[in-house]
């Protein structure tokens, strides 16, 4: 695990500002470290943010490193990025936030980390889909239970439910 960091440090030092910091699809080394849970590499990279495009560098899909960490359930990585002031409510090209991604795949600990950092559970994409609906689509009951009390429309008579979102039957109790 520390071997990866030992490889990254001299590359950053030798290449300086001319280092190729992204793959062809725009995925930066910071995205990869977050996605793969490489905490030691992340520590090295955070010291070189000016070379990497900043903490909220975007890939070709508009995702930030925090999106990558959230998608993979990397709660410790997400917490570290948030300590470095990553944009907790950044939206990718679909209009999804890191909270929406973590909710969709059911990563409860990561959802809690994002909420503790003031992620907005009421942000919806262009279809009106929010984190609670995404969690319910996957029948992620613990995530639904965490998000429901925070959701503005969860208690309304007429919630703006996306008709194309397959709300899981076991989660409907949390949505309605």
Secondary structure, 3 states (H helix, E strand, C coil): CHHHHHHHHHHHHHHHHHCCCECCCCCEHHHHHHHHCCHHHHHHHHCCHHHHCCCCCCCCCCCCHHHHHHHHCCHHHHHHHHHCCCCCCCCCCCCCCHHHHHHHHCCHHHHHHHHHCCCCCCCCCCCCCCHHHHHHHCCCHHHHHHHHCCCCCCCCCCCCCCCCCCCCCCCHHHHC
